Amino acid sequence: MTENRIYLSSPHMGGDELKYIQEAFDTNWIAPLGPNVNAFEQELAEFVGSKGGAALSSGTAAIHLALRLLNVGQGDRVFCSSLTFIASANPILYQGAEPVFIDSEPESWNMSPDALEQAFVDAANEEKLPKAVIVVNLYGQSADMDKVIEICDRYGVPVIEDAAESLGATYKGKASGTFGKYGIYSFNGNKIITTSGGGMLVSDDVEALKKARFWATQARDQARHYQHSEIGYNYRMSNVVAGIGRGQLKVLDERVRVKREIFERYVEAFKNVKGFDFMPEPSYGRSTRWLTTLTIDPEKCGFSRDDMIDALAAENIEARPVWKPLHLQPVFEGCSYYPHSGDESVSDRLFEYGVCLPSGTNMTIDEQERVIECIRKLMMK
Ligand SMILES: *Cc1c(COP(=O)(O)O)cnc(C)c1O
């Protein structure tokens, strides 16, 4: 008997999505732009407490537009978290700029303020400060934004907050994604809420958001004919897709609650296991626990991260290593990298030992028990 596949995090509709899609069909708004797009922008901005949002085709597009709004161009430098999905940094290359990767700190697994400081000291000495800093909030957990922003402010460099994985999280009571000059969210299929694919750029600078929407629709000048004085993109979210987003936003709080319960169940099951260390949640904020992640020390528990992934795969359960740091990716070979301290690269260690466990909010308790049992069997071997 092969049992149902258990995924890391699969789409989970709330119920109202079809209603908004139906409205789009009834009014024949099957185009980009339209009432769902405007409403989704307003509703999401209100949810996170930002002055506005621009709904886009992806989170990657949002990062790209944020970089362009900050005038990042050929030969410029951009600092970026190393432990992340490649989408955080690819847009730096789209703009012809040079990424400099910053390690994680052990406390949050996110950007190390110590490594960031060191990168700034060197850049200031070379008289080549970055044009922007991209700070990523991993697996539902905010970076230590006060520390990061204090350093960036001191050097007068704006922050882009990649909150693709942290929508619904808070830092000191305020929504993750609203700390930088620009914040970005993703609604890709595996994210905490999804539109099947999409993204949002948020900011308190509503003029900048207007510019982003302009670039996102091929930069069409005001004219009867098609006229263009700048390079644009086809980056806008469609009115059908935005309907899914409106429905999903209504269940976001509920999704966060369930994600945290899933995390607690894993912690409860493995709390006495030597060598298992769950991703920490610093007291400054509240993580969504988008994915339950932990490190596994093979010296202490007798099996490795890969042994665990193999054992789960054999039972049709998806698990994955923590992101491979970008400074180790072949495509970024030769780029500068600043470790947390002289002899400690935190992201290398998290990649070597870290694993993400199934954390989908539509996973049943029985299914989660199946995951836990499979890991217990591995421990008995
Ligand atoms: C998913 C993700 C993105 C990109 O979002 P898309 O909507 O897939 O383009 C960017 N950064 C991080 C950290 C992500 O996890």
The ligand as an ORCA input file, in Angstrom:
! r2SCAN-3c Opt
* xyz 0 1
  C       9.591     32.456     -2.714
  C      10.665     33.422     -2.425
  C      10.935     34.506     -3.269
  C      10.376     34.692     -4.641
  O       9.049     34.711     -4.791
  P       8.373     34.319     -6.190
  O       6.983     34.798     -5.993
  O       8.480     32.838     -6.308
  O       9.086     35.028     -7.273
  C      11.897     35.439     -2.874
  N      12.561     35.300     -1.732
  C      12.356     34.264     -0.902
  C      13.133     34.206      0.359
  C      11.416     33.275     -1.230
  O      11.251     32.233     -0.414
*
